[in-house]
Amino acid sequence: MIPAAASRDFRLYQGARLLSALADQMLSVAVGWQVYDLTGRPFDLGLVGLVQFVPAFGLSLLTGHTTDRFDRRKILMICNSALVVTSALLYASASASTASTRAGSTTWGIYGTMVLFATARAFLAPAQQALLPDIVPAEHFASAIAWGSSIGEIGAILGPALGGWIYSAAHGAGPVYLGGATLYFIAVVLDGGMTMRTGRMEPQAASFQTVVAGVVYVWRNKILLGSISLDLFAVLFGGAVALLPIYARDILHVGPWGLGLLRSAPAVGAAAVAVLIAVRPLRRRTGAIMLACVAVYGVATVVFGASRSFWLSIISLAVVGASDMVSVVVRSTLVQVVTPAEMRGRVSAVNMVFVGASSELGALELGMTAAWIGTVPSVLFGGVAACVVVAVCSLLFSGLRRVDTLEVPPLSS
């Protein structure tokens, strides 16, 4: 057990994160399967990603500014409460679609609700990231990041499998959404139990300069910019998660239950690597290791795209998650360690915009290319493109390649 686990606030914080991650993944499986079942069009799966990216990008400056000006614990409680409401709205939409023959109207209702979902997540994510250093002592922070990542991956492992199983057993999405609402509500209770009060971190009056300070800081710190950009473009092109409903139904023929396992597979690999890094942290040649792992991510994506075996697909997705976790740990540690406490919310918001762009815009890109050239060719192209991104980033951000330890001074280049 890490020393941070002795803190009651740390345990409550991680418990709320776990339940929220479980609910997120359950809802993602149910929404993806429901939309594809209603329309049968890959492009509509891409739209699910687009409607989640737009509020995350549009509100990015506001969410970071809010995180640095208000109590971060209260932000978590408000956002998880909003997610309870969105889950209830999804349940109402699922109930309406059962009796409705108009798939289009039901689908647009789901899209509208996912905008509200993404708005709550846009405020929740930077507050969640920025709060951890206020709970964990600096000397234990890198280890806490790795352990926290493994806890988050537990939710990413169990959530899709649980959501897929409930969907299959209940023959519908409604019970999945009710389960998600329950988990979000318990997360609100756990957040409320924390004694941590951050208060206002940014002392300056609100201005254009303070709002955009996070963007400026990331732009000037080339190593930080390089690590975030690497993740953005590699996952933007190489991510295959958005098309998993198509693989589950039309290529591998495994149904909602199999979709849940496919969604869980990357998290299994990621959790294993997170635990390994927590026990044996990366100490030397961190930048080169991260670049190599992102290249492995691209190769594993190609293997998954070409696979017609369910279990080979599971294994390749596990490798995708394992290799991506190295980048996650390195990037998250850099974002939190080298950023001043009063700016942590704004820098975290910038980071989350990049992460969201890689996931949600990646889903849109996959949906469009799958509709254009086919599902399998689009995944193969993405895996190859991810490897190209590694080569380009290693040239453009040479300082990132030379990073030895994670103790990188601010504004290094």
N, C-alpha and C positions, 0 to 999 in steps of 0.2 A: 504494500500500500504506500502511495506517495504521501509525504507529510501534509500536503494540501488537503488530503481526504479527511484529516482530523478536524477540519473546519466544518461546522454544521452548514454554514452558508454555501460552501463548495458542494456539499452533498445535495442540498436542495436545488442549487443551480444546475448541477448535472442531471438530477432526476427530472427537472422540468424540461431540460434539453432533450433527454431521451424520449419522454412522452410526446413532446412536440415533433421530434423527428419521426417517431412511429406514425403519428397521425398524418404528417406530411406525405410519407411514402404510401400509406394506405390510400389516401385520397388521389395521389398521382396514378396509381394502378387503376383505380376505379374510373377516374375521369378519362384516362387514355383508352381503356377498353370500351367504355360507354360511348365515347365519341366515335371511335372507329366502327363499333357495332351499329351505330345509328346511320353513319354516312358511307363507310367503306372506302373513304378517300384518304390517301397518305397526306395530302396537303392540309386536311383538317387537323391532323395531329400536329403539324407545324404551327397552325394557328393557335393551338393551346399554348405553345411556347411563346408566340408573339404577344398574346394578350397578357402574359405574365411579365414579359420584359418591359413593355411600354411604361407601366407605372413605376417599376424599379428604376428605370433609367430617368424618367421624367422627374421623379421625386428625390433623386440621389443626393443633391446638394441640401435639400431640406431635411432628409432623414439624418444625415451626418451632423448637421447643425443642431437638430433637435436632441440627438444623443449627447452632445457636449454641453447642452444648456439645461437639461432637465434630469431628474433622478432616473437613472437607467433601469433600476428595478421596477419603477412604476411603468416605464415604457413597455417592459416585458409583460407586465400584467395586463395592460390595455390591449396590446397586440394579440396576446393569446385569447383574450376575451372576444376580440373581433373575429378571430379564427373559429371560435365556437359558433358565432353567428353565420359565417360563410359556410361552415359544414352543414348547418341547419338549412340554409338556402339550397345547397346542393341536394340535400335529402328531399326537399320539396320539389326540386326539378326532376329528380329521379322518379318520384311518385307520380308526377304529372305525365312523364314520358311513358309510364306503364299503360296509361289509359289513352294516350294521344297517338294519333297516326301521323302527326306532323313532326318528323324528325328535325326539320330545319329550325323550327321555333324552339324546340327543346335544346338543340345544340347551341343556339345563340344565347339561351338562358344560362347554359353552362359557361360559355365564354364570358358573359357579363359577371357572373359570380367569381370566376377566376381572376378578374381584374381586381375585385375587392380582396380576394385571397392574397394576390401578389402585393397589393398596397400594404396590408398588414405585415406581410413578410419583409417588405422593404424597410419598415421601421424597426422590426424585431431583430433582423440579422446584425446590423451594426451595433445596436445596443447590447446584444448578446456577446459579440466579440469584444467590445470595449469594456464590458464589466469584469471579465475574467482577471485582468491584471490588478484590479482593485480587491480581488479576493485572495489571490495567490501571491506569496512573496516572490520577489524577482529571481532569487536563486533557484526556485523550483518551477519557474514558468515554462521553460522549454519542455520539461517532462510533463507538466500539467497539460500542455497543448497536445502532446502525443496521446496521453491517457484520455483527455477529453475527446480527441478525434476517434479513438476506439469506442468510446461510449456512444458517440454520434453514429458510428457505423453499425453498432448493434441495432439501433433504430432502423437504419437503412437495410439491414439484413432481415430483421423480423417483420418490419412494416410491409414491404411488398408481398412477402409470402403470406402474411396474415390477411392483407387486403385481398389478394387473389383467391385465397381459400374461402373467405367469407363471401366474396362475390360469386364464386362457383357454387358454394353450398346454398346460398340464398337465391340464386338465379337472378341477381339484380344488384345494383349499386347502393340502394337505400341503406341497408344495414351497415355497409362500410362507412358511409358518411355519418351515421349515428355513432358508430364506434369512435370515429375521429373527433367528433364534438365532445364526447366524454373524456378522451385523453387530453384535449386542449383545456378543458375545464379543470382537470386535476393539475395541469401545469400552472394554471393561474393560482391555484391554492398553494402550490409549492413555492412559486415566486413570491407570493405574499408572506410566506413564512421566513424569508431571509431578513436578517437584521441590517444588512449592508445598506447604507444610504450614501450615494455618491454626490448628490446635490449638483450645483452648477460647476462645471469644470472650466469652461471658457470665460475668463474674467472680462474680456473686452466687450464693448457694446456691439450689437449686431450691425454689420456692414457688408458691403459686397466683398471686401477683402477677407473678412472672417469666414464668410460662406464658402468662398472658393479656395480657402487656405489648404484644404486637403488635396485638391487637384494640383495646386502649385507644388506642394511638398512631394507628392508622388512623381511629378514631372521632373523635378530637380534631382531626385534620388534615382539615378539610373539603374542601380542594382535592383531596387524595389520595383521600378517601372519594368525592367526586363523580366523579373520573375512573374509579375502579374500578366504581362503581355504574352509570355510563353504559355501560361495556362489558358488565357483567353483564346488564342488562335488554335492551339492544339485541340482543345475540347470543342471549339466552334466547328472545326472541320471533322475531327475524329470521333466525336460522341455519337453513339448509336442508340442511346436509350429511347429517344422519341419514336423510333421505328420498331421497338420491341413488340408492340401489339400485332404488327404485320408479321413479324417472324413467328410469334407464338401461334397465330391463327392460320396463316397461309403457307408458311415455309416449313416450320417444325411441327405444326399440327398438335400443339400441346394444351390449348385452351387457356382460360383465365388462371388456373392453378399453375400451369407451366410459365405463364407470363410473370406471376409473382416470383417464381424461382429465378427466372432470368433477371428480373429487376434486383433480386437479392444478391446475385452472384458477384457483381463488382464490389459490393459492400463487404462480402466475406473476405475477399482478397485484401481490401483496404484495411479492415479491422485487424487482420493478421499482421500486416506490415506496421500498423500503428502501435500495436503491442510490442513488436520487435524493436521499433525505434524508441519506445518508452523505456524498454529494458536496456537497450544498447544504442544510445543516441548517436546521431551522425556527428563525428568529431572532425574529420578531415575531408578535403576535396568535396565539400557539400555541393557546390555549384555544378561540377562535372557530373556528379552522381545524379543530380536532379535532371540534367539534360539527357543523360543516358536513359533514365527511367521513362522520360516522356517519349523517347524514341521507341522503347519497348511498348509503350502504350499504343503507338501507331501500328506497330507490327501485330500486336494482339488483336487490334480492331480489324485488320485485314483478315486474320485467321477466322475471327467470328463471322465476318461478312461472307466468307466463302463456305462456311460450315453448313452441312445438312444434318449433322448429328447433334441431338439435344445436349448430350453430355460434353462433347467437344465445345459446343457453344457456351455451356456453363463454365468450363475451365478457362476458355479464352477471355470471357468477361471477368472472371476472377483475377486473371493477370492484368487486365485493363485497370481494375480497381486498385490492385496492389501497387502498380507502377505509378498511378495517379496520386496515391496517398503520400508518396515521397515529396512530390511537388506541393501538396497541400500543407504538409507539416513545415517545410522550409519557408513557403510563402507566408503562412500564418504567423510563424515565429518572427520573421523579418518585419511584418506589418506592425506587430505589437511591441517588439523590443526596441526598434529604432525610432518609434514615433513618440513624441512628448504626450503625456497623459491628457493635457487639455485639448489635443488635436486628434486623439485616438478615434473618436467617433466619426469624424469627417474622413480620415484616412481609411477607416474600416468601411465606410459607405462607398468610397471609390473602389476599394477592393471588391466589395459585394456587387457593384455594377459590372465590373469585369467578369466576376464569376457568373452573375446572372446572364450577361451577354453570351458567355460561352455556352451556357445550358439552354436558355430560352431562344436566343437567336440561332444557336446550333440546331435546335429542334425545327425552327422555321426553314433553315437552309437544307436540312435533311428532307423535310417534307416536300420542298420545292424540287430538289434534285431527284428524289424518288419518283415524284410525279412526272418528271421530265425524262430521266434515263433508266428508271427502275430502282427498286429497293436495294437489291444486292450491289449493282454497280455504284450506287451512291455511297454505300458504306465502305466499299473497297477504295473508292476515290478519297474518302475522308481519312482513312487510315494512312494512305500514302501521303496525303497533304500534311498530316500531323508530323510525319518524319521530316518533311521539307521545312516545316515551321521550326523544328529544332535546329536545323542547319542554319537557317536565316537568323534566329535569335542568338545563336552562339557567335555569329559574326557581328551583328549589330550591337550586342551587349556583351562585349568581351570581358568586362568586369565581372559579370555574372558567372561566366565560365571559370574565372580565377578565384571565386569565393572559396575560402578554405574552411573556416568555422562560421557559425551563425552569428558571431559577434561582429557585425558589420557596422561601422560608424555611420551616422546619418550623413547624407549628402555625398557619399563616396561615389566614384564613377568608374 
